[in-house]
Amino acid sequence: MKNFPKKVLSLFVIVGLLLFFGVYSVMQYQTNYLTGYTGINFDGVETQNTNDTSTASDDNNNDNEQEDEELELSSEDKEFFEDNKIQCLDTTPSSFTVCKFFMPVGKRLTNNTMQIKIGANKNPNPSSYCQQDAYQTVMCGYVQTPPKKGRFAIELKIGDEYIDTNSTMDILLPGDFANKYRTAQGPQFTIQYGGGYMDNLNDVTNSRCEEYFEDIRSNNPMCFKLTVLRELNIFNGQKNKNENRKPLANLNGSLTRSQFFTLAYRFLKQTEFISETGNPRSLAKFDDVEVKDTANSSNHWWMKPTSYLLERGIINGYADNTIKPNAKVSESEIAKVLAEIKGYTYEGIEGQPWYTEVVDLYRLRGYRINPTKAANRQMAADLLHFSLGL
C-alpha cells in the first residue's frame, strides 16, 4: 500500500507523455501548406489518420516523394491565390509595408508557410510570415519594397514556390504623399495586426483629437479613431459657429445621405489616388434634384463627390428615380458602400433582405451592425475607421 501513490503517479506521467506526443504528432501532420493545425486542409476535407501506416512504403525514396507530393499546392489552391485581391499599405522605395488578404470562410492558413514578395525582390525572405487572425483576415508584415518608384506585381511565396497574383502595388516617392496624407514624408498611420490602424509613433494613449475637434477630449473612447480619420482627411467635423474655435465632431448628431456621400468619397481617396470629382449637373436626372440647385456652388460640397460615386457605380439612386440627399442613412447602407469601395461585391441571397451579405461580412470580422437603424455621426465614424482595415 505504501507504493500505491508512486504507482499512480507513474501511471499519470506515462499517460500524460503519450497524450503529449500523440497530439504533437497530429499537429505536425500537414497535407499541404494550407493545412491548419486542426487536421482540416484547405478544401475542408479531414486528413487521414497519421497512425495508419498500412499504405506507407518501406522504401525511403518513395517516402520522400510522397512528402513532396503532399506539400505541392493543388491547382484549385493556386487559382484562389492568383485571383485573390491583395492590398498593401502605400509606402516609399526601399522600405517596408504591410499587406493583407482574406481566406474563404472556414479555411485556415498554416503558420510559417506564406510570405509576400513585391516586384523583383531577390531576398529569399521578402517578408515576415503571413498570419491569419481569428476570422478570415491574413496579414503579412515587414514586406520589402523595391528600390524605385512605380507599379509592381505582388507575388506569394509559399515554401519555395512563387505564385503570381493579379494584384499590384504603387511605390511612391515621399513627395507623392503630400496631397493624401498629413505630412509629405509618408503615411502617418500603418495597419496593425489586430486590424484597424495604429499611429506609427505608437501614439495611442495621447491621441491628437483635441487639436482637431472642440467637443472631443483625449479620454473619449472615439478619440483615437477620430484622430486617424481626421489626419486621413476623411472626417473633418462640422463648422463651429464661433469661427475662432475648432470644428465640432458632433458625434450625437444625425447623418444625412448627402453628408455620408462626402465621407465615402474621402474614404475612396484612401484606397486609390483620385483628384477629380463629378459633375453636379448630372444629378439633375433625379426627380428630387432641381437643375438650379446643381448650378448653385453652395451645394457642390456634396454634389461633386456624390455625382462621382454615381459615375463609378459605387452608389445608386432609388427605384423611383430619387436620390434623397436629405434622408437619414442606415448602418447597413454605410457598410455596403464602404465594403464595395474596398473591393467587395454582393450577389444577393434569394428570399433574404439586400443587406444580409453586408451584415454577415462585418459580423465575421467581429463588427455588429443594426441594418435598419439610422446611423448617427459616431456610428458613421466608427464604421469608417473599422472599414479602413477591411
C-alpha positions in Angstrom: 0.0 0.0 0.0 2.9 2.3 0.6 3.9 2.2 -3.1 0.4 2.9 -4.3 0.9 6.7 -4.7 4.1 6.2 -6.6 2.4 3.7 -9.0 -0.5 6.1 -9.6 1.9 9.0 -10.2 4.0 6.9 -12.6 0.8 5.9 -14.4 -0.3 9.6 -14.8 3.2 10.5 -16.1 3.1 7.8 -18.7 -0.4 8.7 -19.9 0.5 12.3 -20.0 3.5 11.7 -22.2 1.5 9.5 -24.5 -1.1 12.2 -24.9 1.5 14.9 -25.4 3.4 13.1 -28.2 0.2 11.9 -29.8 -1.3 15.4 -30.0 2.1 16.8 -31.1 2.4 14.3 -34.0 -1.1 15.1 -35.2 -0.3 18.9 -35.1 2.7 18.4 -37.2 0.9 16.4 -39.9 0.1 18.7 -42.7 -1.0 17.6 -46.2 0.0 20.9 -47.8 0.9 24.4 -47.0 -2.7 25.3 -46.5 -3.4 22.7 -43.9 -4.5 24.0 -40.5 -3.4 22.6 -37.1 -6.8 21.1 -36.7 -6.1 18.5 -39.4 -8.5 20.2 -41.8 -7.0 21.0 -45.2 -7.7 24.0 -47.4 -10.6 22.2 -49.1 -12.2 21.4 -45.8 -11.6 17.7 -46.0 -10.4 15.9 -43.0 -6.9 14.5 -43.3 -6.1 10.8 -42.9 -5.1 9.4 -39.6 -1.3 9.6 -39.3 -1.2 6.4 -37.3 -2.5 4.5 -40.3 0.7 3.1 -41.9 -0.9 0.3 -43.9 -0.2 2.1 -47.2 3.2 3.5 -46.3 6.1 2.3 -48.4 9.2 0.8 -46.8 11.3 2.5 -49.5 12.8 5.8 -48.1 12.8 7.3 -51.6 9.1 6.7 -52.0 8.5 8.3 -48.6 10.4 11.4 -49.8 8.4 11.5 -53.0 5.2 11.2 -51.0 6.2 14.0 -48.7 7.0 16.3 -51.7 3.7 15.4 -53.2 1.8 16.3 -50.0 3.5 19.8 -49.9 2.5 20.6 -53.5 -0.3 23.1 -54.0 -3.3 22.0 -55.9 -4.5 23.8 -59.0 -7.6 25.0 -57.1 -5.3 26.5 -54.4 -3.2 28.3 -56.9 -6.2 29.6 -58.7 -7.6 31.0 -55.5 -4.4 32.9 -54.7 -3.9 34.1 -58.2 -7.3 35.7 -58.2 -7.4 36.8 -54.6 -7.2 40.6 -54.0 -4.1 41.5 -52.0 -3.9 45.0 -50.5 -0.7 46.7 -49.3 -0.3 49.9 -47.4 1.2 52.7 -49.5 4.8 53.4 -48.8 8.1 54.5 -50.3 11.0 52.7 -52.1 13.4 50.5 -50.1 11.2 50.4 -47.1 8.6 48.1 -45.5 4.9 47.8 -45.8 2.1 45.6 -44.5 -0.2 43.6 -46.8 -3.4 41.7 -46.3 -5.9 39.4 -48.0 -8.8 37.2 -47.0 -9.2 33.5 -46.8 -12.6 31.8 -47.6 -14.9 31.4 -44.6 -13.9 28.4 -42.5 -10.5 27.9 -44.0 -7.2 28.4 -42.2 -3.7 29.2 -43.3 -0.9 27.2 -41.8 1.6 29.3 -39.8 5.2 29.9 -41.1 4.5 28.9 -44.7 3.5 32.0 -46.7 5.3 35.3 -47.5 4.7 38.3 -49.8 7.1 39.5 -52.5 6.7 42.8 -54.3 8.5 43.3 -57.6 11.9 41.7 -58.4 12.9 41.1 -54.8 15.7 38.6 -54.7 15.7 38.3 -50.9 14.8 34.6 -50.1 12.8 36.1 -47.1 11.0 39.1 -48.7 8.6 39.5 -45.7 7.7 38.1 -42.4 5.4 35.0 -42.5 1.7 35.8 -43.0 -0.6 35.2 -40.1 -4.4 34.7 -40.1 -6.5 36.2 -37.3 -9.4 34.6 -35.6 -11.6 35.3 -38.7 -10.5 35.4 -42.4 -8.0 38.3 -42.4 -4.4 37.3 -43.3 -1.8 39.9 -42.5 1.8 39.9 -43.8 4.2 42.3 -42.2 7.6 43.7 -42.9 7.2 43.3 -46.7 10.2 44.8 -48.5 9.5 47.3 -51.3 11.6 47.7 -54.5 14.3 50.5 -54.6 12.4 52.7 -57.1 9.0 54.3 -57.7 6.5 52.5 -59.9 3.7 49.9 -60.0 4.9 46.4 -59.1 3.4 42.9 -59.2 2.6 41.2 -55.9 3.6 37.6 -55.6 3.0 35.0 -52.9 5.9 32.8 -51.8 4.6 29.5 -50.4 7.5 27.3 -49.3 10.0 27.6 -52.2 7.3 28.2 -54.8 6.2 31.7 -56.1 2.7 32.3 -57.3 1.8 35.3 -59.5 -1.3 37.2 -58.4 -3.4 39.7 -60.2 -2.7 42.3 -57.5 -0.2 45.2 -57.8 1.1 47.9 -55.6 2.2 51.5 -56.3 5.5 52.5 -54.7 5.6 56.3 -54.2 8.3 58.9 -53.6 7.9 61.0 -50.4 6.6 64.0 -52.2 3.7 61.9 -53.7 2.1 61.7 -50.3 1.7 65.5 -49.9 -2.0 65.6 -51.1 -3.0 62.3 -49.5 -1.6 62.4 -46.0 -1.0 64.9 -43.2 2.8 65.2 -43.9 4.8 64.9 -47.1 7.0 62.2 -45.5 4.6 59.3 -45.9 1.6 57.9 -44.2 1.1 58.8 -40.6 -0.6 55.5 -39.8 0.1 51.9 -40.5 -2.1 48.8 -40.4 -1.6 46.8 -37.2 -2.0 43.0 -37.0 -5.1 43.3 -34.8 -7.0 45.2 -37.5 -7.6 48.8 -37.9 -4.9 51.5 -37.9 -2.1 52.3 -35.4 -0.1 55.5 -35.2 3.4 54.9 -36.4 4.7 56.8 -33.3 2.7 54.3 -31.2 0.7 57.4 -30.1 -2.4 55.6 -29.0 -3.0 57.0 -25.5 -2.0 60.6 -26.4 -4.2 60.9 -29.5 -4.5 64.4 -31.0 -8.3 64.6 -31.2 -8.3 67.7 -29.1 -6.2 69.5 -31.7 -8.9 69.0 -34.3 -12.3 69.0 -32.5 -13.7 71.4 -30.0 -16.1 68.9 -28.4 -13.8 65.9 -28.1 -11.4 65.2 -25.2 -8.5 62.7 -25.2 -10.4 60.4 -22.7 -13.2 60.0 -25.2 -13.3 56.3 -26.5 -13.6 57.7 -30.0 -10.6 60.0 -29.7 -8.0 57.8 -31.4 -10.4 56.8 -34.2 -11.3 60.4 -34.9 -7.6 61.3 -34.9 -7.0 58.7 -37.6 -9.9 59.8 -39.7 -9.1 63.5 -39.4 -5.4 63.0 -40.4 -6.5 60.9 -43.3 -8.8 63.8 -44.3 -12.0 61.7 -44.1 -13.8 63.1 -41.0 -13.2 66.8 -40.6 -16.0 67.8 -38.4 -18.7 70.5 -38.7 -18.1 74.2 -38.8 -18.2 75.8 -35.4 -20.5 78.9 -35.1 -17.6 80.6 -33.3 -15.1 80.9 -36.1 -12.2 81.3 -33.6 -12.8 77.7 -32.4 -12.1 74.3 -33.8 -14.7 72.3 -35.7 -17.2 70.1 -33.9 -17.3 66.3 -34.2 -20.9 66.4 -33.1 -21.0 62.6 -32.6 -24.6 62.5 -31.4 -25.8 64.4 -34.5 -27.7 62.7 -37.2 -26.2 62.0 -40.6 -27.9 62.6 -44.0 -27.2 60.7 -47.2 -25.5 63.7 -48.8 -23.2 64.0 -45.8 -22.3 60.4 -45.9 -21.6 60.5 -49.7 -19.0 63.2 -49.0 -17.4 61.0 -46.3 -17.5 58.0 -48.7 -15.7 59.9 -51.4 -12.9 60.9 -49.0 -12.8 57.2 -47.9 -12.4 56.2 -51.5 -9.4 58.6 -51.9 -7.6 56.5 -49.2 -7.8 53.4 -51.5 -6.7 55.0 -54.7 -5.3 58.3 -56.0 -8.0 60.4 -57.4 -8.2 64.1 -57.8 -11.3 64.5 -60.0 -14.9 65.0 -58.7 -18.1 64.5 -60.5 -20.3 66.9 -62.4 -23.1 68.3 -60.2 -25.3 68.8 -63.3 -25.5 65.0 -63.7 -27.7 64.9 -60.6 -30.5 66.8 -62.4 -31.7 63.5 -63.8 -33.2 62.6 -60.4 -36.7 63.8 -59.7 -35.8 65.3 -56.3 -32.8 67.4 -57.5 -33.6 70.8 -59.2 -31.4 71.9 -62.1 -31.0 75.3 -60.5 -29.6 73.7 -57.4 -26.9 71.9 -59.3 -25.7 75.3 -60.6 -25.5 76.7 -57.0 -21.9 76.4 -55.8 -23.1 76.2 -52.2 -24.4 72.7 -52.9 -21.2 71.4 -54.6 -19.7 70.2 -51.4 -21.9 67.2 -51.6 -23.0 67.2 -55.2 -19.5 66.8 -56.7 -18.5 63.7 -54.6 -22.0 62.3 -55.0 -22.0 62.5 -58.8 -18.5 61.0 -58.9 -19.7 58.0 -56.8 -22.7 57.6 -59.1 -20.5 57.7 -62.2 -18.3 54.9 -60.6 -21.3 52.8 -59.8 -20.4 52.8 -56.1 -23.8 54.3 -55.1 -27.2 54.3 -56.9 -30.4 56.2 -56.7 -33.8 54.7 -55.7 -36.2 52.9 -58.0 -38.5 55.9 -58.0 -35.7 57.9 -59.6 -34.8 59.9 -56.5 -31.5 60.1 -54.5 -33.0 61.5 -51.3 -29.9 63.6 -50.2 -31.6 64.8 -47.0 -32.8 61.4 -45.8 -31.1 59.6 -43.0 -28.7 56.8 -43.9 -28.8 53.4 -42.2 -25.8 51.5 -40.8 -26.1 48.8 -43.5 -26.1 51.4 -46.2 -22.9 52.9 -44.9 -21.3 49.4 -44.5 -22.3 48.4 -48.0 -20.8 51.4 -49.7 -17.6 51.2 -47.7 -17.2 47.5 -48.3 -17.7 48.0 -52.1 -15.0 50.7 -52.1 -12.7 48.1 -50.5 -13.4 45.7 -53.4 -16.3 43.5 -52.1 -19.2 42.6 -54.3 -22.6 41.2 -53.4 -24.7 38.8 -55.5 -27.8 38.9 -53.2 -29.4 36.0 -51.4 -32.8 34.9 -52.7 -35.5 35.4 -50.1 -33.2 37.5 -47.8 -33.0 41.3 -47.3 -30.5 43.1 -49.5 -28.2 43.8 -46.5 -27.8 40.1 -45.4 -24.4 39.7 -47.0 -23.2 43.1 -45.8 -24.1 42.2 -42.2 -22.5 38.8 -42.5 -19.3 40.3 -43.8 -18.9 42.6 -40.9 -20.1 40.1 -38.4 -17.4 37.6 -39.5 -14.9 40.3 -38.7 -16.2 40.9 -35.3 -18.4 44.0 -36.0 -22.1 44.1 -35.3 -24.4 46.1 -37.5 -28.0 47.0 -36.9 -29.1 47.0 -40.5 -32.2 49.1 -40.3 -31.1 51.6 -37.7 -30.3 55.2 -38.8 -26.7 55.9 -38.2 -25.6 59.0 -36.2 -22.2 60.6 -36.8 -20.5 58.5 -34.1 -21.6 55.3 -35.7 -20.5 56.5 -39.1 -17.1 57.5 -37.8 -16.7 54.1 -36.1 -17.7 52.2 -39.3 -15.3 54.4 -41.4 -12.4 53.6 -39.1 -13.2 49.9 -38.9 -13.6 49.6 -42.7 -10.1 51.1 -43.3 -8.9 47.7 -42.2 -11.2 45.6 -44.3 
